[in-house]
Amino acid sequence: MEPEKVEVMRVSSAEIVGAQVSAEIDIQISTAKKFPRNIKEFKEKCTELATFDEVTAEKCLFVLPSRGGGKIEGKSIRLAELVAHTYGNLRIQSRLVEEGEGHVTVQGICHDLETNVAFSGESRMNILTSNKKRYSPDMVTMIINAASAKAQRNAIFKCVPEVLINEVENGIKKKMLLDDSVFVERKDFAFKRLEEFGVPKARILDLLEIGDETQITQAHLITLRGIVNGIMDKEFTAEGVLSGLQKRNDAQEFKAEAHKKKNADPAPAAGKNTAAKKKDINSSVGADDAKFGEA
């Protein structure tokens, strides 16, 4: 009796991993279909978690002062985590796309398993010091992790409809309105953290466009806490805030100087211009006649 022939098939590790991932996604989609999300429950639960206390609420938003004098408000990484947790049936991941000499680029992906809709978002961060030298390997790893969190945040807020998050954001802003006792405490904390980041109190007041600390309102405090949160989440740096402030002040000074100069040098009256032009024309004609006579 002849021995049975056995055919050996070689399968690459990439094919094995691909099959495993595909099977995982199929199972997750099947589970998501069995247990669909409840939009009303999502908004209630997400708002409840985001407004658990003042500290949690303030970590959900960041504020970047604009060079034009306004401010740019954004939803933070912490809020994205709460949204993903309560919205449910999402598959979220990130991957390093590029690590260059001066920057890293990370792509975040958010796949809604229930609707089978996927979005991606990228985050690019600098890995050079102010002296144009590359950060240490450990620091580069930290920056990649921060870029990964930001890329995932961007993908999540693309995947989850904004109209569903607006109600949560409104609840957060209401929670951030504090009574007098807590107001002073959180104000002092914001000043302390910004000074630790290298932004002195005088520059903070300049940033808020107020004269002294007593003029700070609830709106100012929301801005301050948003700036602190943005720096902590590496949305921007303290140096970037100061640089933007300087450019804003330079632009305002330039406009003020231009306005002052314009008012100091009013345009000549129309009548005087006409008379001056006629005098110039007559002089020119007289000179031409004199030259013709000489010829």
Sine and cosine of phi, psi and omega as CSV:
sin_phi,cos_phi,sin_psi,cos_psi,sin_omega,cos_omega
0.00,0.00,0.80,-0.60,-0.03,-1.00
-0.97,0.26,0.62,-0.78,0.03,-1.00
-0.91,0.41,0.58,-0.82,-0.02,-1.00
-0.94,0.35,0.72,-0.70,0.00,-1.00
-0.99,0.16,0.75,-0.66,0.02,-1.00
-0.91,-0.41,0.83,-0.56,0.00,-1.00
-1.00,-0.09,0.83,-0.56,0.00,-1.00
-0.99,-0.14,0.82,-0.57,0.02,-1.00
-0.96,-0.28,0.75,-0.66,0.02,-1.00
-0.99,-0.11,0.82,-0.57,-0.01,-1.00
-0.88,-0.47,0.78,-0.63,-0.02,-1.00
-0.95,0.32,0.40,-0.92,0.02,-1.00
-0.89,0.45,-0.54,0.84,0.02,-1.00
-0.90,0.44,-0.64,0.77,0.02,-1.00
-0.92,0.39,-0.63,0.78,0.02,-1.00
-0.90,0.44,-0.73,0.68,0.01,-1.00
-0.89,0.46,-0.67,0.74,0.01,-1.00
-0.87,0.50,-0.66,0.75,0.02,-1.00
-0.92,0.40,-0.63,0.78,0.02,-1.00
-0.91,0.42,-0.70,0.71,0.01,-1.00
-0.89,0.45,-0.68,0.73,0.01,-1.00
-0.88,0.48,-0.66,0.75,0.02,-1.00
-0.92,0.40,-0.64,0.77,0.02,-1.00
-0.88,0.48,-0.71,0.71,-0.02,-1.00
-0.90,0.43,-0.66,0.75,0.01,-1.00
-0.87,0.49,-0.67,0.74,0.01,-1.00
-0.91,0.40,-0.67,0.74,0.00,-1.00
-0.91,0.42,-0.64,0.77,0.03,-1.00
-0.90,0.43,-0.69,0.73,0.02,-1.00
-0.88,0.48,-0.67,0.75,0.02,-1.00
-0.92,0.40,-0.66,0.75,0.00,-1.00
-0.89,0.47,-0.59,0.81,0.02,-1.00
-0.93,0.38,-0.55,0.84,-0.01,-1.00
-0.96,0.27,-0.53,0.85,-0.05,-1.00
-0.82,-0.58,0.96,0.29,-0.02,-1.00
-0.92,0.39,0.43,-0.90,-0.02,-1.00
-0.97,0.26,0.38,-0.93,0.08,-1.00
-0.92,-0.40,0.91,-0.41,-0.11,-0.99
-0.89,0.46,-0.65,0.76,0.00,-1.00
-0.89,0.46,-0.70,0.72,0.03,-1.00
-0.90,0.43,-0.60,0.80,0.03,-1.00
-0.87,0.50,-0.77,0.64,-0.05,-1.00
-0.90,0.44,-0.65,0.76,-0.01,-1.00
-0.93,0.38,-0.71,0.70,-0.05,-1.00
-0.94,0.34,-0.65,0.76,0.00,-1.00
-0.91,0.41,-0.68,0.74,0.04,-1.00
-0.90,0.43,-0.64,0.77,0.01,-1.00
-0.88,0.48,-0.70,0.72,-0.01,-1.00
-0.94,0.33,-0.67,0.74,-0.06,-1.00
-0.93,0.38,-0.45,0.89,-0.01,-1.00
-0.94,-0.34,0.45,0.89,0.00,-1.00
-0.83,0.56,-0.67,0.74,0.13,-0.99
-0.41,-0.91,0.06,-1.00,-0.06,-1.00
-0.90,0.44,-0.63,0.78,-0.03,-1.00
-0.90,0.43,-0.69,0.73,0.02,-1.00
-0.90,0.44,-0.68,0.74,-0.02,-1.00
-0.88,0.48,-0.69,0.72,-0.07,-1.00
-0.93,0.36,-0.36,0.93,0.02,-1.00
-0.99,0.17,-0.11,0.99,-0.07,-1.00
-1.00,0.04,-0.21,0.98,-0.05,-1.00
-0.74,-0.67,0.45,-0.89,0.15,-0.99
-0.75,-0.66,0.38,-0.92,-0.03,-1.00
-0.74,-0.67,0.78,-0.63,0.06,-1.00
-0.90,-0.43,0.90,-0.44,0.04,-1.00
-0.87,0.50,0.72,-0.70,-0.01,-1.00
-1.00,0.04,0.53,-0.85,0.02,-1.00
-0.91,0.41,-0.37,0.93,0.00,-1.00
-0.99,0.13,-0.05,1.00,0.03,-1.00
0.94,-0.34,-0.23,0.97,0.03,-1.00
-1.00,-0.07,-0.50,-0.86,0.03,-1.00
-0.49,-0.87,0.46,-0.89,0.01,-1.00
-0.93,-0.37,0.87,-0.49,0.01,-1.00
-0.98,-0.18,0.60,-0.80,-0.01,-1.00
-0.58,-0.81,0.29,-0.96,0.03,-1.00
-1.00,-0.01,0.72,-0.69,-0.14,-0.99
-1.00,0.08,0.12,-0.99,0.06,-1.00
-0.89,0.45,-0.61,0.79,-0.01,-1.00
-0.89,0.46,-0.64,0.77,0.03,-1.00
-0.92,0.38,-0.62,0.78,0.03,-1.00
-0.87,0.50,-0.63,0.78,0.03,-1.00
-0.90,0.44,-0.67,0.74,0.01,-1.00
-0.92,0.40,-0.65,0.76,0.01,-1.00
-0.89,0.45,-0.73,0.69,0.00,-1.00
-0.88,0.47,-0.65,0.76,-0.04,-1.00
-0.91,0.42,-0.67,0.74,-0.09,-1.00
-1.00,0.02,-0.45,0.90,0.00,-1.00
-0.95,0.31,-0.67,0.75,0.10,-1.00
0.97,0.26,0.22,-0.98,0.04,-1.00
0.83,0.56,0.62,0.79,0.05,-1.00
-0.89,-0.47,0.63,-0.78,0.13,-0.99
-0.93,-0.37,0.89,-0.45,-0.12,-0.99
-0.85,-0.52,0.71,-0.71,0.04,-1.00
-0.43,-0.90,0.20,-0.98,0.05,-1.00
-0.59,-0.81,0.37,-0.93,0.01,-1.00
-0.49,-0.87,0.56,-0.83,0.03,-1.00
-0.97,0.25,0.87,-0.50,-0.03,-1.00
-1.00,-0.02,-0.65,0.76,-0.07,-1.00
-0.47,-0.88,0.67,-0.74,0.14,-0.99
-0.81,-0.59,1.00,-0.09,-0.04,-1.00
-1.00,0.00,-0.17,-0.99,0.01,-1.00
-0.95,0.32,-0.55,0.84,-0.08,-1.00
-0.87,-0.49,-0.03,1.00,-0.04,-1.00
-0.38,-0.93,0.27,-0.96,0.13,-0.99
-0.81,-0.59,0.54,-0.84,0.03,-1.00
-0.81,-0.59,0.81,-0.59,-0.01,-1.00
-0.85,-0.53,0.65,-0.76,0.03,-1.00
-0.95,-0.31,0.76,-0.65,0.08,-1.00
-0.96,-0.29,0.60,-0.80,-0.04,-1.00
-0.77,-0.64,0.72,-0.70,0.07,-1.00
-0.79,-0.61,0.87,-0.49,-0.06,-1.00
-0.91,-0.41,0.89,-0.45,0.08,-1.00
-0.99,0.16,0.96,-0.27,-0.09,-1.00
-0.94,0.35,-0.40,0.92,-0.04,-1.00
-0.98,0.21,-0.65,0.76,-0.01,-1.00
-0.98,-0.21,-0.10,0.99,-0.03,-1.00
0.85,0.53,0.67,0.74,0.08,-1.00
-0.90,-0.43,0.73,-0.69,-0.03,-1.00
-0.80,-0.60,0.60,-0.80,0.06,-1.00
-0.75,-0.66,0.45,-0.89,0.08,-1.00
-0.80,-0.60,0.42,-0.91,0.05,-1.00
-0.55,-0.83,0.60,-0.80,-0.05,-1.00
-0.93,-0.37,0.44,-0.90,0.08,-1.00
-0.70,-0.72,0.78,-0.62,0.01,-1.00
-0.88,-0.48,0.80,-0.60,-0.05,-1.00
-0.76,-0.65,0.55,-0.83,-0.01,-1.00
-0.97,0.24,0.61,-0.79,0.03,-1.00
-0.83,-0.57,0.45,0.89,0.04,-1.00
-0.91,-0.41,0.57,-0.82,0.07,-1.00
-0.97,0.23,0.06,-1.00,0.04,-1.00
-0.90,0.45,-0.36,0.93,0.05,-1.00
-1.00,-0.02,0.21,0.98,0.02,-1.00
0.91,0.42,0.46,0.89,0.08,-1.00
-0.96,-0.26,0.56,-0.83,-0.04,-1.00
-0.95,0.32,0.63,-0.77,0.05,-1.00
-0.90,0.43,0.27,-0.96,0.06,-1.00
-0.91,0.41,0.37,-0.93,-0.01,-1.00
-0.82,0.58,-0.65,0.76,0.01,-1.00
-0.90,0.44,-0.65,0.76,0.01,-1.00
-0.93,0.38,-0.62,0.78,0.04,-1.00
-0.89,0.46,-0.64,0.77,0.05,-1.00
-0.88,0.48,-0.66,0.75,0.04,-1.00
-0.89,0.45,-0.64,0.77,0.01,-1.00
-0.92,0.39,-0.63,0.78,0.04,-1.00
-0.89,0.46,-0.66,0.75,0.03,-1.00
-0.90,0.45,-0.65,0.76,0.03,-1.00
-0.91,0.41,-0.67,0.75,0.03,-1.00
-0.90,0.43,-0.59,0.81,0.03,-1.00
-0.89,0.45,-0.69,0.72,0.02,-1.00
-0.89,0.45,-0.66,0.75,0.01,-1.00
-0.92,0.39,-0.64,0.77,0.00,-1.00
-0.91,0.42,-0.65,0.76,0.06,-1.00
-0.90,0.43,-0.67,0.75,0.04,-1.00
-0.84,0.54,-0.73,0.69,-0.01,-1.00
-0.87,0.48,-0.65,0.76,-0.01,-1.00
-0.93,0.37,-0.65,0.76,-0.01,-1.00
-0.89,0.46,-0.70,0.71,-0.04,-1.00
-0.96,0.27,-0.21,0.98,0.18,-0.98
-0.99,0.13,-0.60,0.80,-0.10,-1.00
-0.98,0.21,-0.67,0.74,0.01,-1.00
-1.00,0.06,0.84,-0.54,-0.06,-1.00
-0.82,0.57,0.72,-0.70,-0.05,-1.00
-0.88,0.48,-0.54,0.84,-0.03,-1.00
-0.87,0.49,-0.44,0.90,0.01,-1.00
-0.99,0.17,-0.40,0.91,-0.06,-1.00
-1.00,-0.01,-0.36,0.93,-0.05,-1.00
-0.85,0.52,-0.65,0.76,-0.01,-1.00
-0.91,0.42,-0.63,0.78,0.04,-1.00
-0.90,0.43,-0.68,0.73,-0.01,-1.00
-0.89,0.45,-0.63,0.77,0.04,-1.00
-0.90,0.45,-0.64,0.77,0.04,-1.00
-0.90,0.43,-0.59,0.80,0.03,-1.00
-0.90,0.44,-0.72,0.70,-0.03,-1.00
-0.90,0.43,-0.57,0.82,0.06,-1.00
-0.92,0.40,-0.64,0.77,0.00,-1.00
-0.91,0.41,-0.48,0.88,-0.04,-1.00
-0.98,0.21,-0.13,0.99,0.10,-1.00
-0.99,0.15,0.91,-0.42,-0.19,-0.98
-0.96,-0.29,0.40,-0.92,0.14,-0.99
-0.98,0.20,0.13,-0.99,-0.17,-0.99
-0.86,0.51,-0.68,0.74,-0.06,-1.00
-0.91,0.42,-0.71,0.71,0.00,-1.00
-0.96,0.28,-0.52,0.86,-0.01,-1.00
-0.85,0.53,-0.75,0.67,-0.01,-1.00
-0.89,0.45,-0.67,0.74,-0.01,-1.00
-0.88,0.47,-0.73,0.68,-0.04,-1.00
-0.95,0.31,-0.52,0.86,0.06,-1.00
-0.91,0.42,-0.74,0.68,0.02,-1.00
-0.88,0.48,-0.62,0.78,0.01,-1.00
-0.90,0.43,-0.68,0.73,-0.01,-1.00
-0.89,0.45,-0.69,0.72,0.04,-1.00
-0.88,0.48,-0.69,0.73,-0.03,-1.00
-0.89,0.46,-0.71,0.70,-0.03,-1.00
-0.92,0.40,-0.65,0.76,0.01,-1.00
-0.91,0.41,-0.61,0.79,0.06,-1.00
-0.92,0.39,-0.57,0.82,0.08,-1.00
-0.91,0.42,-0.53,0.85,0.03,-1.00
-0.98,0.19,-0.12,0.99,0.04,-1.00
0.98,-0.20,0.29,0.96,0.03,-1.00
-0.95,-0.31,0.97,-0.23,-0.05,-1.00
-0.92,0.39,0.35,-0.94,-0.07,-1.00
-0.86,0.52,-0.63,0.78,-0.01,-1.00
-0.87,0.49,-0.63,0.78,0.01,-1.00
-0.95,0.32,-0.53,0.85,0.04,-1.00
-0.90,0.43,-0.71,0.70,0.03,-1.00
-0.89,0.45,-0.62,0.79,0.06,-1.00
-0.89,0.45,-0.64,0.77,0.01,-1.00
-0.88,0.47,-0.64,0.76,-0.01,-1.00
-0.99,0.13,-0.11,0.99,0.00,-1.00
0.87,0.50,0.72,0.69,0.07,-1.00
-0.76,-0.65,0.28,-0.96,-0.09,-1.00
-0.99,0.10,-0.65,0.76,-0.02,-1.00
-0.53,-0.85,0.08,-1.00,-0.12,-0.99
-0.91,0.42,-0.46,0.89,-0.06,-1.00
-0.94,0.35,-0.27,0.96,-0.04,-1.00
-1.00,0.01,0.01,1.00,-0.04,-1.00
-0.94,0.35,0.76,-0.65,0.01,-1.00
-0.94,-0.33,0.01,-1.00,0.05,-1.00
-0.87,0.50,-0.65,0.76,0.00,-1.00
-0.89,0.45,-0.66,0.75,0.05,-1.00
-0.88,0.47,-0.65,0.76,-0.04,-1.00
-0.92,0.39,-0.61,0.79,0.06,-1.00
-0.88,0.48,-0.65,0.76,0.05,-1.00
-0.89,0.45,-0.72,0.70,0.00,-1.00
-0.87,0.50,-0.73,0.68,-0.03,-1.00
-0.93,0.37,-0.53,0.85,0.06,-1.00
-0.92,0.39,-0.61,0.79,0.04,-1.00
-0.91,0.41,-0.70,0.71,0.04,-1.00
-0.85,0.53,-0.72,0.69,-0.03,-1.00
-0.90,0.43,-0.63,0.77,0.01,-1.00
-0.90,0.44,-0.64,0.77,0.02,-1.00
-0.93,0.36,-0.67,0.74,-0.02,-1.00
-0.91,0.42,-0.59,0.81,0.01,-1.00
-1.00,0.07,0.06,1.00,0.01,-1.00
0.88,0.48,0.51,0.86,0.14,-0.99
-0.94,0.35,-0.55,0.84,0.07,-1.00
-0.38,-0.93,0.06,-1.00,-0.05,-1.00
-0.93,-0.38,0.28,-0.96,0.07,-1.00
-0.89,0.45,-0.61,0.80,0.04,-1.00
-0.89,0.46,-0.62,0.79,0.03,-1.00
-0.91,0.42,-0.62,0.78,0.04,-1.00
-0.89,0.46,-0.72,0.69,0.00,-1.00
-0.92,0.40,-0.63,0.78,0.02,-1.00
-0.90,0.43,-0.68,0.73,0.04,-1.00
-0.90,0.44,-0.61,0.79,0.04,-1.00
-0.90,0.44,-0.68,0.73,0.00,-1.00
-0.90,0.44,-0.67,0.74,0.01,-1.00
-0.92,0.40,-0.60,0.80,0.05,-1.00
-0.90,0.44,-0.70,0.71,0.01,-1.00
-0.90,0.43,-0.65,0.76,0.03,-1.00
-0.88,0.47,-0.67,0.75,0.00,-1.00
-0.91,0.42,-0.65,0.76,0.01,-1.00
-0.92,0.40,-0.64,0.77,0.04,-1.00
-0.91,0.42,-0.63,0.78,0.01,-1.00
-0.90,0.44,-0.68,0.73,0.01,-1.00
-0.91,0.42,-0.66,0.75,0.00,-1.00
-0.90,0.44,-0.65,0.76,0.01,-1.00
-0.92,0.39,-0.66,0.75,0.02,-1.00
-0.91,0.42,-0.64,0.76,0.02,-1.00
-0.91,0.41,-0.65,0.76,0.00,-1.00
-0.90,0.43,-0.67,0.74,-0.01,-1.00
-0.92,0.40,-0.62,0.78,0.00,-1.00
-0.90,0.44,-0.65,0.76,0.00,-1.00
-0.96,0.29,-0.48,0.88,-0.03,-1.00
-0.98,0.21,-0.43,0.90,-0.03,-1.00
-0.86,-0.51,0.97,0.25,-0.01,-1.00
-0.93,0.37,0.45,-0.89,-0.01,-1.00
-0.93,0.37,0.61,-0.80,0.03,-1.00
-0.87,0.49,0.46,-0.89,0.00,-1.00
-0.90,0.43,0.48,-0.88,-0.06,-1.00
-0.90,0.43,-0.62,0.79,-0.02,-1.00
-0.89,0.46,-0.67,0.74,0.00,-1.00
-0.91,0.41,-0.61,0.79,0.03,-1.00
-0.88,0.47,-0.69,0.73,-0.02,-1.00
-0.90,0.44,-0.69,0.72,-0.01,-1.00
-0.90,0.44,-0.65,0.76,-0.01,-1.00
-0.91,0.41,-0.64,0.77,0.00,-1.00
-0.90,0.43,-0.66,0.75,0.00,-1.00
-0.90,0.45,-0.63,0.78,0.00,-1.00
-0.90,0.43,-0.66,0.75,0.01,-1.00
-0.91,0.42,-0.64,0.77,-0.01,-1.00
-0.91,0.42,-0.70,0.71,0.00,-1.00
-0.89,0.46,-0.65,0.76,0.02,-1.00
-0.89,0.45,-0.66,0.75,-0.02,-1.00
-0.91,0.42,-0.66,0.75,0.01,-1.00
-0.91,0.42,-0.67,0.74,0.02,-1.00
-0.88,0.48,-0.64,0.76,0.00,-1.00
-0.92,0.39,-0.64,0.77,0.02,-1.00
-0.91,0.42,-0.62,0.78,0.03,-1.00
-0.90,0.43,-0.65,0.76,-0.03,-1.00
-0.90,0.44,-0.67,0.75,0.01,-1.00
-0.91,0.42,-0.62,0.79,0.02,-1.00
-0.90,0.43,-0.64,0.77,0.02,-1.00
-0.90,0.44,-0.61,0.80,0.01,-1.00
-0.93,0.38,-0.55,0.83,0.00,-1.00
-0.92,0.39,0.00,0.00,0.00,0.00
